[in-house]
Amino acid sequence: MLEHFFILTCVVIALIYAYYRIEPLLERLIDKNSFYDKLIYGLIFGAAAILFTFFRYESDLDPVYSLSYAATVVGLVFRGSTVHFISFGIYFVWLYTSPFFTAQTPILNFISIAILGYIVYLIFRKLPIFWLSLLIISITKMASFITLDLFTNHVESSILLYIFQMFITIVIICIAVFEIQHLTRSRDLNRYYEQRTYLDDLTGAENRRSLNKSLENAEGKLSLAIIDIDNFKRINDTFGHIRGDQVLLDVTHRINRLLNGESSLFRIGGDEFVILFSGVSKAQAVKKVAEIVNNLEISVEDDISENTMEVTVSVGLANFPKDVDDYKKLYEAADAKMYMSKDAGRDTLHY
């Protein structure tokens, strides 16, 4: 009893993990929330149930509580009742018609298990996925055990002993799951802080540390553009630092929209940004930066004084290998070009 329940629970955990890994791929291929979607998922979980029948854990219990039941339960808690009954129906037909396997469970008992699992799901479906799966398996398994004990000679051990075994198993599993969750949260927290070291706190763009790392790992053609907001000190002095911070956020958002995910944006301090164009020609990088300069379309205004100021940028761009022979020299070369734009009257690009 104890071994069977423990193995069944381990299979549920494995199936939940597998589903989380496969679901993103399936959702790209299937129209979500359509009947076709439910049919496909029902076929998948039904096929999994059939497959697990060949690897069922041998015990004195009824075959319906082979490993196959784990597949139908996971289908129920993740995809709902329609998928559950489709997968159970597929498994039901195969179980009672297949020449490879002789079902020992009365059909009525088999159907009752499916319905009981669905009722437990309806009552407790707000629980987290794992605990809901465990609860469905525990209650339906308990009901089946009691039924077999009362109406057949199939079960030899007492119900109280079985309840005690199941309770001990659940306690052990809970301790293991809580420990896994603790380790997972610690790992995710460490990963979060590691990622934050490469991001700018205000804008969320990548920072100077990330830029240095990108330049160290650079390969092939690379263009670096330095973008400096014109008269940013004047913006802060006229409209205040809160509006100045908002300008930095607006510039970050606007540049990212114009880049459309094709290049990396860095804020390396103050009002200075850097864009890295990897694997494209210098002409293509210049064209993209010119589009940014000409389409920034950001203004800052003061509702009280009615002062308004258009935000413009000065940009310098350098390319490896056309302008420099070392990636480490790209920033210096682009910085010199940017100051040429400042000297030329701002709101322009030099390359």
C-alpha positions as CSV (number, residue, x, y, z in Angstrom):
1,M,0.0,0.0,0.0
2,L,2.6,2.5,1.2
3,E,5.0,1.8,-1.7
4,H,2.3,2.0,-4.3
5,F,1.0,5.4,-3.1
6,F,4.5,6.8,-2.8
7,I,5.4,5.7,-6.4
8,L,2.1,7.0,-7.7
9,T,2.9,10.4,-6.1
10,C,6.4,10.4,-7.5
11,V,5.0,9.8,-11.0
12,V,2.6,12.8,-10.5
13,I,5.5,15.0,-9.6
14,A,7.4,13.9,-12.7
15,L,4.4,14.4,-15.0
16,I,3.8,17.9,-13.5
17,Y,7.5,18.8,-14.2
18,A,7.2,17.4,-17.8
19,Y,4.0,19.3,-18.4
20,Y,5.6,22.6,-17.4
21,R,8.5,21.9,-19.8
22,I,6.3,20.9,-22.7
23,E,3.4,23.3,-22.3
24,P,5.1,26.4,-23.9
25,L,5.8,24.4,-27.1
26,L,2.2,23.0,-27.2
27,E,0.6,26.5,-26.7
28,R,2.6,27.8,-29.7
29,L,1.1,25.0,-31.8
30,I,-2.4,24.9,-30.5
31,D,-5.2,27.5,-30.5
32,K,-5.7,28.0,-26.7
33,N,-9.2,27.4,-25.2
34,S,-10.7,25.9,-28.4
35,F,-12.3,22.4,-28.5
36,Y,-9.4,21.4,-30.7
37,D,-7.0,22.4,-27.9
38,K,-8.9,20.3,-25.4
39,L,-9.0,17.3,-27.8
40,I,-5.3,17.4,-28.4
41,Y,-4.5,17.6,-24.7
42,G,-7.0,14.8,-24.0
43,L,-5.3,12.6,-26.6
44,I,-1.9,13.4,-25.0
45,F,-2.9,12.5,-21.5
46,G,-4.9,9.5,-22.6
47,A,-1.9,8.2,-24.6
48,A,0.3,8.8,-21.5
49,A,-2.2,6.8,-19.4
50,I,-2.1,3.9,-21.9
51,L,1.7,4.0,-22.0
52,F,1.9,3.9,-18.2
53,T,-0.2,0.8,-18.1
54,F,2.7,-1.2,-19.6
55,F,4.9,0.1,-16.7
56,R,2.3,-0.3,-13.9
57,Y,3.4,-1.0,-10.4
58,E,2.4,-4.6,-9.6
59,S,0.5,-4.9,-6.3
60,D,-2.7,-6.5,-4.9
61,L,-4.6,-3.3,-5.6
62,D,-7.0,-2.9,-8.5
63,P,-5.3,-2.2,-11.9
64,V,-7.1,1.2,-12.2
65,Y,-4.6,2.5,-9.7
66,S,-1.7,1.7,-11.8
67,L,0.6,4.5,-12.8
68,S,-1.9,5.4,-15.5
69,Y,-4.1,7.2,-13.1
70,A,-1.4,9.8,-12.5
71,A,-1.6,10.9,-16.1
72,T,-5.4,11.5,-16.0
73,V,-5.2,13.4,-12.7
74,V,-2.5,15.7,-14.1
75,G,-4.7,16.3,-17.2
76,L,-7.6,17.2,-14.9
77,V,-5.7,19.7,-12.6
78,F,-4.0,21.4,-15.5
79,R,-6.6,21.4,-18.3
80,G,-9.9,20.9,-16.6
81,S,-12.9,18.6,-16.9
82,T,-13.2,18.2,-20.7
83,V,-9.6,17.1,-21.0
84,H,-10.0,14.8,-18.0
85,F,-13.0,13.0,-19.4
86,I,-11.5,12.7,-22.9
87,S,-8.3,11.2,-21.5
88,F,-10.2,9.0,-19.2
89,G,-12.5,7.9,-22.0
90,I,-9.5,7.0,-24.3
91,Y,-7.9,5.1,-21.4
92,F,-11.3,3.4,-20.6
93,V,-11.8,2.2,-24.2
94,W,-8.3,0.9,-24.5
95,L,-8.4,-0.8,-21.0
96,Y,-11.6,-2.8,-21.8
97,T,-10.9,-3.6,-25.4
98,S,-7.2,-4.1,-25.6
99,P,-5.9,-7.6,-26.3
100,F,-2.7,-6.7,-24.3
101,F,-4.4,-6.2,-21.0
102,T,-7.3,-7.7,-19.1
103,A,-9.1,-5.2,-16.9
104,Q,-10.0,-6.6,-13.4
105,T,-12.0,-3.6,-12.3
106,P,-15.8,-3.6,-12.8
107,I,-16.7,-0.9,-15.3
108,L,-19.0,0.8,-12.9
109,N,-16.2,1.1,-10.3
110,F,-13.9,2.5,-13.0
111,I,-16.4,5.2,-14.0
112,S,-17.1,6.1,-10.3
113,I,-13.4,6.8,-9.8
114,A,-13.4,9.2,-12.7
115,I,-16.5,11.0,-11.4
116,L,-15.1,11.1,-7.8
117,G,-11.8,12.6,-9.0
118,Y,-13.8,15.3,-10.9
119,I,-15.9,16.1,-7.8
120,V,-12.8,16.5,-5.6
121,Y,-11.3,18.7,-8.3
122,L,-14.5,20.9,-8.3
123,I,-14.4,21.3,-4.6
124,F,-10.6,22.0,-4.1
125,R,-9.5,23.3,-7.5
126,K,-8.2,26.6,-5.9
127,L,-5.4,24.6,-4.3
128,P,-2.0,24.7,-5.8
129,I,-1.5,22.1,-8.6
130,F,0.6,19.7,-6.7
131,W,-1.5,19.6,-3.6
132,L,-4.7,19.3,-5.6
133,S,-3.2,16.3,-7.5
134,L,-2.2,14.6,-4.3
135,L,-5.6,15.2,-2.7
136,I,-7.4,13.7,-5.7
137,I,-5.2,10.6,-5.7
138,S,-5.5,10.2,-1.9
139,I,-9.3,10.5,-1.8
140,T,-10.1,8.4,-4.9
141,K,-7.6,5.8,-3.8
142,M,-9.0,5.7,-0.3
143,A,-12.6,5.3,-1.7
144,S,-11.5,2.5,-4.0
145,F,-9.7,0.8,-1.1
146,I,-12.7,1.0,1.2
147,T,-15.0,-0.2,-1.6
148,L,-12.8,-3.2,-2.3
149,D,-12.5,-4.0,1.4
150,L,-16.3,-3.9,2.0
151,F,-17.5,-5.7,-1.1
152,T,-14.7,-8.0,-2.2
153,N,-12.0,-10.2,-0.6
154,H,-9.3,-8.4,-2.7
155,V,-7.8,-6.4,0.2
156,E,-6.3,-8.2,3.1
157,S,-5.0,-5.4,5.3
158,S,-7.2,-3.2,7.5
159,I,-8.5,0.2,6.5
160,L,-7.0,1.9,9.6
161,L,-3.6,0.5,8.7
162,Y,-3.9,1.8,5.2
163,I,-5.0,5.3,6.4
164,F,-2.0,5.4,8.8
165,Q,0.4,4.4,5.9
166,M,-1.1,7.0,3.6
167,F,-0.8,9.7,6.3
168,I,2.9,8.9,7.0
169,T,3.6,9.0,3.2
170,I,1.9,12.4,2.8
171,V,3.9,13.8,5.7
172,I,7.1,12.6,4.2
173,I,6.2,13.9,0.7
174,C,5.2,17.3,2.2
175,I,8.5,17.6,4.0
176,A,10.4,16.8,0.8
177,V,8.3,19.3,-1.3
178,F,8.7,22.1,1.2
179,E,12.4,21.5,1.2
180,I,12.5,21.5,-2.6
181,Q,10.4,24.8,-2.7
182,H,12.8,26.4,-0.2
183,L,15.8,25.4,-2.4
184,T,14.0,26.6,-5.5
185,R,13.2,30.0,-3.9
186,S,16.8,30.4,-2.8
187,R,18.1,29.6,-6.3
188,D,15.6,32.0,-7.9
189,L,16.5,34.7,-5.5
190,N,20.2,34.3,-6.1
191,R,19.5,34.4,-9.9
192,Y,17.4,37.5,-9.5
193,Y,20.2,39.4,-7.6
194,E,22.8,38.2,-10.1
195,Q,20.6,39.5,-13.0
196,R,20.1,42.8,-11.1
197,T,23.9,43.4,-11.0
198,Y,23.7,43.9,-14.8
199,L,20.7,46.2,-14.9
200,D,20.2,49.9,-14.3
201,D,18.1,50.5,-11.2
202,L,16.1,53.4,-12.7
203,T,15.4,52.5,-16.3
204,G,15.8,48.7,-16.3
205,A,18.2,48.9,-19.2
206,E,21.5,47.0,-19.0
207,N,24.3,48.9,-17.2
208,R,28.0,49.6,-17.6
209,R,29.0,46.3,-16.1
210,S,26.9,44.5,-18.7
211,L,28.4,46.6,-21.5
212,N,31.9,45.7,-20.4
213,K,31.0,42.0,-20.3
214,S,29.5,42.3,-23.8
215,L,32.6,43.9,-25.2
216,E,34.8,41.3,-23.6
217,N,32.8,38.5,-25.3
218,A,32.3,40.3,-28.6
219,E,32.9,38.5,-31.9
220,G,32.6,39.6,-35.5
221,K,31.2,42.9,-36.7
222,L,30.2,45.3,-34.0
223,S,29.0,48.9,-34.0
224,L,28.7,51.0,-30.8
225,A,26.6,54.1,-30.6
226,I,26.7,56.5,-27.6
227,I,23.5,58.5,-27.1
228,D,23.7,61.6,-24.9
229,I,20.6,63.6,-24.0
230,D,21.1,67.3,-25.0
231,N,20.8,69.9,-22.2
232,F,19.9,67.3,-19.6
233,K,21.2,69.5,-16.8
234,R,18.9,72.3,-18.0
235,I,15.9,69.8,-17.9
236,N,16.7,69.0,-14.3
237,D,17.2,72.6,-13.3
238,T,14.0,73.8,-15.1
239,F,11.6,71.0,-14.4
240,G,13.1,69.2,-11.4
241,H,14.8,65.8,-10.9
242,I,11.6,63.9,-10.9
243,R,10.8,65.1,-14.4
244,G,14.4,64.4,-15.3
245,D,14.1,60.8,-14.2
246,Q,10.9,60.5,-16.2
247,V,12.7,61.8,-19.3
248,L,15.3,59.0,-18.8
249,L,12.5,56.4,-18.6
250,D,10.8,57.8,-21.7
251,V,14.0,57.8,-23.7
252,T,14.7,54.2,-22.6
253,H,11.2,53.1,-23.6
254,R,11.3,55.0,-26.9
255,I,14.7,53.7,-28.0
256,N,13.7,50.1,-27.1
257,R,10.6,50.5,-29.2
258,L,12.6,51.8,-32.1
259,L,15.2,49.0,-31.7
260,N,12.4,46.4,-31.6
261,G,14.6,43.9,-29.8
262,E,17.2,43.8,-32.6
263,S,20.0,45.3,-30.5
264,S,21.1,45.9,-26.8
265,L,20.5,49.1,-25.0
266,F,22.7,50.2,-22.0
267,R,22.5,53.1,-19.6
268,I,26.0,53.7,-18.4
269,G,25.4,56.7,-16.2
270,G,23.6,60.0,-16.0
271,D,22.0,60.8,-19.3
272,E,24.3,58.6,-21.4
273,F,23.1,55.5,-23.2
274,V,24.9,53.0,-25.4
275,I,23.5,50.7,-28.2
276,L,25.5,47.7,-29.4
277,F,24.7,46.5,-33.0
278,S,26.1,43.0,-33.4
279,G,26.5,41.2,-36.7
280,V,25.3,44.1,-38.9
281,S,27.2,46.4,-41.2
282,K,28.1,50.0,-40.2
283,A,25.7,51.4,-42.8
284,Q,22.8,49.4,-41.2
285,A,23.7,50.6,-37.7
286,V,23.9,54.2,-38.9
287,K,20.5,53.9,-40.5
288,K,19.0,52.6,-37.3
289,V,20.6,55.3,-35.1
290,A,19.5,58.0,-37.5
291,E,15.9,56.7,-37.2
292,I,16.2,57.0,-33.4
293,V,17.5,60.6,-33.6
294,N,14.7,61.6,-36.0
295,N,11.9,59.9,-34.2
296,L,12.5,60.3,-30.6
297,E,9.4,62.6,-30.2
298,I,9.7,63.2,-26.5
299,S,8.9,66.5,-24.8
300,V,8.9,67.6,-21.2
301,E,6.6,70.3,-19.8
302,D,5.6,72.1,-16.6
303,D,1.9,72.5,-16.0
304,I,2.4,75.4,-13.7
305,S,4.9,77.5,-15.6
306,E,3.8,76.1,-19.0
307,N,7.4,75.7,-20.0
308,T,7.9,73.1,-22.7
309,M,11.1,71.6,-24.0
310,E,11.7,69.1,-26.8
311,V,14.1,66.3,-25.9
312,T,16.9,65.7,-28.4
313,V,20.0,63.6,-28.4
314,S,23.5,63.8,-29.8
315,V,25.0,60.5,-31.0
316,G,28.4,59.2,-32.0
317,L,28.9,55.8,-33.6
318,A,32.0,53.7,-34.2
319,N,32.4,50.3,-35.9
320,F,34.8,47.4,-35.5
321,P,36.7,46.7,-37.8
322,K,36.2,49.9,-39.9
323,D,37.0,52.5,-37.3
324,V,39.0,50.6,-34.7
325,D,41.1,47.4,-34.6
326,D,40.1,46.5,-31.0
327,Y,36.7,46.1,-29.3
328,K,38.0,48.0,-26.3
329,K,38.6,51.1,-28.4
330,L,35.0,51.2,-29.6
331,Y,33.7,53.3,-26.7
332,E,36.4,55.8,-26.9
333,A,36.0,56.3,-30.6
334,A,32.2,56.6,-30.4
335,D,32.6,59.1,-27.5
336,A,34.8,61.3,-29.7
337,K,32.2,61.2,-32.4
338,M,29.4,62.1,-29.9
339,Y,31.3,65.2,-28.9
340,M,31.5,66.1,-32.5
341,S,27.7,66.0,-32.7
342,K,27.6,68.3,-29.6
343,D,30.0,70.8,-31.2
344,A,27.9,70.7,-34.4
345,G,24.9,72.0,-32.6
346,R,23.4,68.9,-31.0
347,D,20.4,66.8,-32.2
348,T,22.6,65.0,-34.8
349,L,24.7,61.9,-35.5
350,H,28.4,61.6,-36.3
351,Y,30.0,58.4,-37.5
